[in-house]
Amino acid sequence: MPANSSQPPGSPAEARGTAAQLEQARREKLATIAALGLDPWGGRFDGVTPIATVRQTGEGIAKDADDGPTVRVAGRIMLQRTAGSLVFLSLADRTGRIQIMLGKKQVGPEAWQVVRCLDLGDLVGIDGRLGWSKTGEMTVFAAGLTFLAKSIETPPDKYHGLVDPELRQRMRYLDLIHGEGVRERFVARCRIVEAVRRVLTARDYLEVEGPTLQETAGGAAARPFTTHHNALDMPLVLRIALELHLKRLLVGGLERVFELGRVYRNEGISPRHNPEFTMLEAYEAYGNYETMMDLTEAIILEGAKAAKTPTQFSWMGHQVDLTPPFRRAKYDDLLREVTGCDPADPESVAAAATAAGIETAGRHADVIKSDLFEATVEETLSGPVFVLDYPASVCPLTKRKAGNPAVAERFELYVAGMELANAYTELNDPDLQEELFRTQLAGLPADESMARMDTDFIRALRHGMPPAGGLGVGIDRLVMFLTGAESIRDVVLFPILRPRAE
C-alpha cells in the first residue's frame, strides 16, 4: 500500500486496490503468453483422458517404476508450488485431481517461459508419463504443456473464500470450482435425471414437450407469471404445471407419456421452494394411483442407485429407509393417530384445528382438515411413506373412490416431512371435471392460477380420455433427498436471488 494512502489497512478500498494490482499482474502474464506467439485463450485439445480414469490406471503402476504410460490430461490449476527448478501443480477436472511435475529440461525452454506465466485458476493441457513421485504421490511427469485459458480474476482465498451461501449461489461457477462436494452434487443430479428417464423409457413411456407459454394456467392451484405476445396482441402465462396438455395426449392415443420440464410459480422462496423448478409428470392409460406407486418406487430406487445413496441414511433429522416396498398409510388414519380427532367428524376436526392454532371460522371442513394435516402430521412422516385417499373436495382433478365419493384416489409420497411426489387416479368424466372447475373458480382472484377455465381441456375429455394414473415428482426435491442437501438452492444451479446491492 502506498505510504501516502489515507485508507486503513484491510479496508474495502485497500482490498479493491489489491485486487486491481493482482489483476494487472495476471494481464501482464497474458500479454507475455501472446508475445510468445501463443493464443492465451487456447483452442482444440483432443484426446484428453479424465483424471479419474488416469488415476485408476496409475494404481496399477509400481511405485518404483519409471516406464509408466504416456497420458494426456487437461484442467484447472488449483495449487501451485515451486521446488528449485521444478514446478508442481494440482490439476483438476470434473472427475478429480492429480499432481503435475514440470521441469525446464523436460518441457523445453519455450514451454518453460509459459510455466513462469502460470497462475492459480489457469487452464492447461499436459502430456506426460504417469508414475509416482519420490514422496509417493501419483504424478504426471510433464513432457509437454499446452496453454488453454488465462484466469484474469484471482480465485477466492482457500480458507476465507466462498462461505456466504448467497454469494456461492450467485457465483455458482466459482462454487463449482472451489466448493467442497458441490460439483459432485450436480453431477449426481444429472445421473438422477438420467435414471428417471431410464425407468420411464424402459416401461415404454414417450418423452414429450408441452407448451411453456399458455393462454390459461391449469393443473395446479398457484399464481402464474404473466407476459404478453406482441404479434398476436394476447396475454400469456408461464405454465404452473404440465398436467393438462399431457392428458390431451392420452386422449390422442399416446397412452404412456412423460415430460421433464420447467414450471414457474409466482410465489414465495424457501429452502423447499424456488419460483422456477423442474417437474416430472407421467401419465399411463389404463392405470391408477396404485400403478403410480409402483412407478414412483422404481424411480426413487433407480435414482438412489445412480446417486450412490445408501438404503438407510439420516436426512433433515429423520431416519430414512429405502427398502421396498415403501410404507402405505391412509390420510384419515394418520390424522387420527397424530391429533386424536375423528377425521369423519367435522366438529372433532375443527376442535383439533383450533387447538393447533388454525383458523376455522367460515372455512370448508375439508380445507380445515387439510390445514390440520399439514400442520401436525407431515412433520412426523420420516418415510418414505405413501399417504393415500385424500378428501375429494381438495382434489379437483382426481377420480373419486368407488362407493365413497368423499374420498379421492390420490397419494402423496413423504420423506422427512416433505412432499416428494403426488399422484392420482385421473378424473376422466368431462361433466364432473367441468363442475369441479367451476366450483374451484368461484370467487378466485383474477391473478390466481385458473382465473378462467381451460375449456379446450374439457372439450378434449369429451372425446374420451382412457382411465389413467398420473404422477408428479419435484425433481429438485428428489435430488435434495438423494444427495443429502438441506436447501433447494443447493441443487438448483442458478436459483432466483434478490437483486444484488452494488
SEGULO-229140 format. One line per 2 residues: their letters; for each residue x, y, z of C-alpha. Coordinates in steps of 0.5 Angstrom, whole numbers. Each point is the difference from the previous one (the first is absolute). Example, Ala and Ser with C-alpha at 12.3 -4.5 7.8 and 13.67 -1.06 7.14 Angstrom:
BEGIN
as	25 -9 16 ~ 2 7 -2 .
END
This chain:
BEGIN
mp	0 0 0 ~ 3 7 -2 .
an	3 4 6 ~ -5 6 -1 .
ss	-6 -4 -1 ~ -6 2 5 .
qp	-3 -7 0 ~ 1 -4 6 .
pg	3 -7 -1 ~ -6 -5 -1 .
sp	-5 5 -2 ~ -4 -1 -7 .
ae	4 5 -3 ~ 6 -4 1 .
ar	-3 -6 -2 ~ -2 3 -7 .
gt	7 2 -1 ~ 3 -6 2 .
aa	-5 -4 -5 ~ 2 5 -5 .
ql	7 -1 1 ~ -1 -7 -1 .
eq	-4 0 -6 ~ 5 5 -3 .
ar	6 -6 1 ~ -4 -5 -3 .
re	-2 4 -6 ~ 8 1 -1 .
kl	1 -7 0 ~ -6 -1 -5 .
at	4 5 -4 ~ 6 -4 0 .
ia	-3 -6 -2 ~ -3 4 -6 .
al	7 3 -1 ~ 3 -8 -1 .
gl	-5 -1 -6 ~ -5 -4 4 .
dp	-7 1 1 ~ -1 2 7 .
wg	-8 -3 -1 ~ 2 -7 -3 .
gr	-3 -4 -5 ~ -2 -7 -1 .
fd	4 -5 4 ~ -2 -7 -2 .
gv	1 -7 3 ~ -1 2 8 .
tp	-1 -5 5 ~ -4 1 6 .
ia	4 1 6 ~ -4 -5 4 .
tv	2 -5 -6 ~ 7 2 0 .
rq	1 -2 8 ~ -4 -7 -1 .
tg	6 -1 -5 ~ 5 3 5 .
eg	-2 -5 5 ~ 3 -6 -4 .
ia	7 3 0 ~ 5 -2 4 .
kd	3 6 5 ~ 7 -1 -3 .
ad	-2 -1 -7 ~ 3 5 -5 .
dg	-4 -2 -6 ~ -7 2 1 .
pt	-5 1 -6 ~ 0 7 -3 .
vr	-6 4 1 ~ -4 6 -2 .
va	-4 4 6 ~ -3 7 0 .
gr	-3 4 5 ~ 1 6 5 .
im	6 2 5 ~ -3 -1 7 .
lq	7 0 3 ~ 7 2 -2 .
rt	7 0 4 ~ 7 0 -3 .
ag	6 -4 3 ~ 6 2 -3 .
sl	0 -1 -8 ~ -7 -4 1 .
vf	-7 3 0 ~ -5 -5 3 .
ls	-8 2 -2 ~ -6 -3 3 .
la	-4 -1 -7 ~ -8 -1 1 .
dr	-5 -2 -5 ~ -7 -2 1 .
tg	2 -7 3 ~ 5 1 4 .
ri	7 3 2 ~ 7 -2 -2 .
qi	7 2 1 ~ 4 3 -6 .
ml	8 1 0 ~ 3 5 -4 .
gk	8 1 -1 ~ 3 4 -5 .
kq	4 -5 -3 ~ -6 -5 -1 .
vg	-4 5 -3 ~ 5 4 -4 .
pe	2 8 0 ~ -6 2 -4 .
aw	-5 -3 5 ~ 3 2 6 .
qv	-1 7 -2 ~ -7 -2 0 .
vr	1 -3 7 ~ 2 6 3 .
cl	-6 4 -2 ~ -5 -5 3 .
dl	-5 2 6 ~ -5 -4 4 .
gd	-6 -1 -4 ~ 3 0 -7 .
lv	-2 -6 -4 ~ 6 -4 -3 .
gi	1 -7 -4 ~ 5 -4 2 .
dg	3 -6 -4 ~ 5 -4 4 .
rl	2 -7 4 ~ -5 -3 5 .
gw	4 -2 6 ~ 1 1 8 .
sk	5 6 3 ~ 5 -2 5 .
tg	-5 2 5 ~ -5 -5 -2 .
em	-5 5 -4 ~ -3 -2 -6 .
tv	3 5 -5 ~ 0 1 -8 .
fa	7 2 -2 ~ -1 5 -5 .
ag	4 0 -7 ~ -5 5 -3 .
lt	-4 6 2 ~ -6 3 -4 .
fl	-3 6 3 ~ -7 0 -1 .
ak	-3 6 4 ~ 2 6 5 .
si	-4 2 6 ~ 1 7 1 .
et	-4 0 6 ~ 3 -2 7 .
pp	-3 -6 3 ~ -3 0 6 .
dk	4 -1 6 ~ 1 -7 2 .
yh	-2 1 7 ~ -5 6 0 .
gl	-3 0 -7 ~ -7 -2 -2 .
vd	-3 -1 7 ~ -6 4 -1 .
pe	-6 -4 -2 ~ -3 5 -5 .
lr	7 2 -3 ~ 1 -7 -1 .
qr	-7 -1 -4 ~ 1 7 -4 .
mr	7 -2 -2 ~ -1 -7 -1 .
yl	6 -1 -5 ~ 4 1 6 .
dl	-4 -4 5 ~ 1 -6 -5 .
ih	8 1 -1 ~ 1 1 8 .
ge	-6 -2 4 ~ 1 -7 3 .
gv	-4 -5 -3 ~ -4 5 -4 .
re	2 -3 -7 ~ -1 -7 3 .
rf	-8 2 2 ~ -1 3 -7 .
va	3 -6 -4 ~ -5 -4 5 .
rc	-6 4 -2 ~ 2 -2 -8 .
ri	0 -7 2 ~ -6 0 4 .
ve	-4 3 -6 ~ 3 -5 -5 .
av	-2 -5 5 ~ -7 3 0 .
rr	0 -1 -8 ~ 3 -7 0 .
vl	-6 -2 4 ~ -6 3 -4 .
ta	3 -2 -7 ~ 1 -7 3 .
rd	-7 0 1 ~ -2 3 -7 .
yl	-2 7 2 ~ 2 5 -5 .
ev	3 6 2 ~ -4 6 -3 .
eg	1 8 1 ~ -6 4 1 .
pt	-1 8 0 ~ 3 4 5 .
lq	-4 6 -3 ~ -7 -1 1 .
et	-7 4 0 ~ -2 -3 6 .
ag	4 -2 6 ~ -3 -7 3 .
ga	2 -7 3 ~ 1 4 7 .
aa	-2 5 5 ~ 6 5 -1 .
rp	1 7 -2 ~ 3 1 -7 .
ft	5 4 -3 ~ -4 4 -6 .
th	3 3 -6 ~ -3 3 -7 .
hn	1 -3 -7 ~ 1 7 -4 .
al	-1 -3 -7 ~ -7 -3 2 .
dm	-1 5 5 ~ -2 -5 5 .
pl	1 -1 8 ~ 4 -7 1 .
vl	2 -3 7 ~ 6 -5 1 .
ri	-2 -7 2 ~ -1 -2 7 .
al	-1 -7 -1 ~ 1 -5 -6 .
el	-6 -4 1 ~ -6 3 -5 .
hl	4 -1 -6 ~ 3 -7 2 .
kr	-8 -2 1 ~ -1 3 -7 .
ll	5 -5 -3 ~ -4 -6 4 .
vg	-6 2 -4 ~ 4 0 -6 .
gl	2 -7 1 ~ 7 1 2 .
er	-1 -5 6 ~ 6 1 4 .
vf	3 7 0 ~ 5 4 5 .
el	3 7 0 ~ 6 2 4 .
gr	-1 8 -1 ~ 1 6 4 .
vy	-6 3 3 ~ -1 7 3 .
rn	-4 3 6 ~ 0 7 2 .
eg	0 -2 8 ~ 5 0 6 .
is	7 -2 0 ~ 2 -5 6 .
pr	5 -6 1 ~ -5 -4 -4 .
hn	-3 5 -5 ~ 3 3 -6 .
pe	-4 4 -5 ~ 3 -4 -6 .
ft	0 -7 1 ~ 1 -7 -3 .
ml	-6 -5 0 ~ -1 -7 -3 .
ea	-7 -1 -2 ~ -2 -7 -2 .
ye	-7 -3 -3 ~ -2 -7 -1 .
ay	-6 -2 -3 ~ -4 -6 3 .
gn	4 1 6 ~ -2 3 7 .
ye	3 3 6 ~ 3 -7 2 .
tm	3 0 -6 ~ 4 6 1 .
md	2 -2 7 ~ 4 -6 -3 .
lt	3 5 -5 ~ 2 5 5 .
ea	3 -5 4 ~ 4 -2 -6 .
ii	2 7 -2 ~ 3 1 7 .
le	4 -6 1 ~ 3 1 -7 .
ga	1 7 2 ~ 4 -2 6 .
ka	4 -5 -3 ~ 2 5 -5 .
ak	2 5 5 ~ 3 -6 4 .
tp	-5 2 6 ~ 0 -6 5 .
tq	-6 -3 2 ~ 0 2 7 .
fs	2 7 2 ~ -1 6 4 .
wm	-3 7 -3 ~ -3 6 3 .
gh	-1 -3 7 ~ -3 -6 -3 .
qv	2 -8 -1 ~ -2 -2 -7 .
dl	0 -7 -2 ~ -1 -1 -8 .
tp	-1 -8 1 ~ -6 -1 -5 .
pf	-6 0 1 ~ -1 6 3 .
rr	-5 1 5 ~ -7 2 -1 .
ak	-5 3 4 ~ -7 4 0 .
yd	0 7 1 ~ -6 -1 5 .
dl	4 -5 4 ~ 6 5 0 .
lr	-4 6 2 ~ -4 -5 6 .
ev	7 -2 2 ~ 3 6 1 .
tg	-5 5 2 ~ -5 -5 4 .
cd	-6 3 -4 ~ -5 -4 -4 .
pa	1 2 -7 ~ -7 -2 -2 .
dp	-3 6 5 ~ 1 7 -3 .
es	-1 2 7 ~ 5 -4 3 .
va	5 2 -5 ~ -2 7 1 .
aa	2 0 7 ~ 7 -3 -1 .
at	1 5 -5 ~ -2 6 5 .
aa	5 -4 5 ~ 5 1 -5 .
gi	-1 7 -2 ~ -3 -1 -6 .
et	-6 5 -2 ~ -7 -4 -1 .
ag	-5 6 -1 ~ -3 0 -7 .
rh	4 -6 -3 ~ -2 -6 -3 .
ad	1 -6 4 ~ 5 -4 -5 .
vi	4 7 0 ~ 1 0 7 .
ks	1 -8 0 ~ 6 1 -5 .
dl	3 6 4 ~ 0 -4 6 .
fe	3 -6 -3 ~ 6 5 -3 .
at	1 3 7 ~ 0 -6 4 .
ve	1 -7 -4 ~ 5 2 -5 .
et	6 1 4 ~ -1 -7 3 .
ls	1 -3 -6 ~ 7 -3 -1 .
gp	-2 -4 -5 ~ 0 -2 -6 .
vf	-7 -1 1 ~ -6 1 -5 .
vl	-5 4 3 ~ -7 -3 -3 .
dy	-7 2 -1 ~ -1 8 1 .
pa	-6 4 1 ~ -3 0 -7 .
sv	-2 8 0 ~ 7 2 0 .
cp	2 -4 -6 ~ -4 2 -6 .
lt	4 -4 -5 ~ -1 -6 4 .
kr	-4 -6 -1 ~ -5 -2 6 .
ka	0 -6 3 ~ -5 -5 -2 .
gn	-5 0 5 ~ 3 6 4 .
pa	-1 6 -4 ~ 3 4 6 .
va	7 -3 -1 ~ 5 1 -6 .
er	4 -6 -2 ~ 7 5 1 .
fe	6 -2 3 ~ 6 5 2 .
ly	7 -3 2 ~ 3 3 6 .
va	7 0 2 ~ 3 3 6 .
gm	-7 4 1 ~ 1 3 -7 .
el	-5 -2 -6 ~ 4 -3 -6 .
an	-5 -3 -4 ~ -7 1 -2 .
ay	-5 -5 -4 ~ -7 -1 -2 .
te	-5 -5 -3 ~ -1 5 -5 .
ln	-7 3 -1 ~ -3 -1 -7 .
dp	-7 2 1 ~ -1 6 -4 .
dl	-6 3 3 ~ 2 -1 7 .
qe	7 3 -2 ~ -4 6 -2 .
el	-4 0 6 ~ 6 0 5 .
fr	4 5 -4 ~ -6 5 0 .
tq	0 -1 8 ~ 7 1 0 .
la	0 6 -4 ~ -6 3 4 .
gl	3 6 4 ~ 7 -1 -2 .
pa	4 7 -1 ~ 2 1 -7 .
de	7 -1 1 ~ 0 -7 2 .
sm	1 -6 -4 ~ -6 -1 -3 .
ar	-3 7 -1 ~ -4 -3 -6 .
md	-2 -8 -2 ~ 4 -4 -5 .
td	-6 -1 -4 ~ 4 -4 -5 .
fi	2 -5 5 ~ -7 -1 2 .
ra	-1 -1 -8 ~ 6 -5 0 .
lr	-3 -4 5 ~ -7 0 -3 .
hg	3 -4 -6 ~ 2 -5 5 .
mp	6 -1 5 ~ 2 -7 2 .
pa	0 -2 7 ~ 7 2 3 .
gg	5 1 5 ~ 4 6 0 .
lg	7 2 4 ~ 3 7 2 .
vg	7 0 3 ~ 4 6 2 .
id	7 -1 -3 ~ 4 5 4 .
rl	-3 -3 7 ~ 1 -7 -3 .
vm	8 2 -1 ~ 0 3 7 .
fl	-3 -6 3 ~ 5 -5 -3 .
tg	6 5 1 ~ -1 2 7 .
ae	-1 7 -2 ~ -4 5 5 .
si	-2 5 -5 ~ -3 0 -7 .
rd	5 6 -1 ~ 6 -6 1 .
vv	-3 -4 -6 ~ -2 6 -5 .
lf	6 2 -4 ~ -3 7 -1 .
pi	-5 2 6 ~ -4 6 0 .
lr	3 5 4 ~ -2 7 3 .
pr	3 6 -4 ~ 7 1 1 .
ae	2 6 4 ~ 6 3 -4 .
END
